Amino acid sequence: MVGDFMCRVQRLAQGLSVASSVFTLTAIAVDRHRVILHPEKTRMSNRQAIMVIVGSWTAAAIIMIPQLVVCYEKEEKIAEVTFLICGEFWPSKSSQKGYTAALFVLCYLAPLLIITVLYYKIAMRV
């Protein structure tokens, strides 16, 4: 029982860490862009910063919820030996592909494009 719990938690923690880090880096890029290109605007308050951080973690948690469902410990018997495997066991290949594509776009491609454009604009200004 502890093995299955740890299997799920480990996968969730790994995904949460990556996604929240990516979202936080994107938020930092947005803030730097705003401060450097629009210095006349008021800076982000502590309350707003906390909201951005909470939003980053909340978005990461929502995106990673499927990991709690599809990641678990499963018994596999190979040549009279039973193994416990911790992995992703999707109900269908199409759902796995869809989720992976969504993760790619939300946690890699979109943040990469946003960060690249914002820092490019900063570089052109400075």
N, C-alpha and C positions, 0 to 999 in steps of 0.2 A: 504494500500500500504506500509506504513512504517513497518507494522507487517511482511509482506512477506520479505521485504528487511532485516530486523533484524533477521529473522529466518535463512536466507541464510548466512548472515555475521557471526552470532553467531556460526553456525556449522563450517564454514570455519575457523574462528579464533581459535576455539577450536582444530581443526585438525592440523592447521598450528603450533600452539604452541607445541603440543605434538610431531609432526614429526620433527620439527626443533630442539627441545630439544634433542631428541633421536639421531639425526644425529650429533649434536654438541658434545654430550657425546662420540659418537663413534670416532669423529675426535680428541677429547682430548686424548682418549685411544691410538690412532695411534701415535699422537705426543709424548706422554709419552713413549711409547714403543721405538720409534725412538731415543729419547734423552737418555734414560737409557741404552738401549742395543747397541746403535751405537753412542756413544758420540763424536766420531771422525768426524762424518758428520756435515756439517754446519746446524745450527738451522734454523727454519722456519723464513722467513722475515715477516715484517709487511704486506707487499703486499700479500704474500702467505697466511697469516692468514686471511686477508680480503677476499681473493678468496675462502677459505674454508668456511667461514661464509656465504658468498653470495651463494656458491654452496649448502650449507645445506638448506638455506631458499628457494632457487630455486627448489631443489628437493622436499621439503615439499609442495611447492605451486603446483607443477605439480601433485604430488600424490593426493592432495586434490581438484583438479579441479572438479571431479565428484560431490563433495558435493554441488557445486553451482547449479548443474543441478537437482539433486534428492531431495534436501532439499527445501521445500517450505511450505507455509501455505495453508491448505486445509480445506474447510468447511465440517463438518460431522453433520448430523441431526440424533439425537437420541431422540425418544419419544417427538416429537414436539419442541425440543430444539436444536438450532444450535450452534455448537462449532467450534472454529477455532483451528486447530491442526497444530503445527509446527513439522514436522518430515521428515524422509526419505521415499520417495515414488518412488520405483524402478519400471522400466518397466517390469521386470521379476525377479523371485526368483533366477534364475541362474546368472543373472548379479549382483545381490546383494551378492550372495555367492562368486562369483569370485572376486569382489572388496574387500570384507571382508577378503578373503584368501590372496589376494595380500597385503593388509594393514598389516595383521598379519606377513607375511614374511618380508616385507620391513621395517616395523616400530617396530617390536619386535624380531622375531626370528633371522634374519641376524645380526642386531646390537648386540643382546645378545651373539651370538656365537663369533662374532669378538671381542667384549670387553672381554669376558671370556678368549679366547685364548691369547689375548695380555697381559692381566694382569697375567695370569698363567705363561707366559714366563718371565714376569718381576719378579714375585715371585720366580721362579726357579733360576733366575740370582742373585737376591739380597739375 
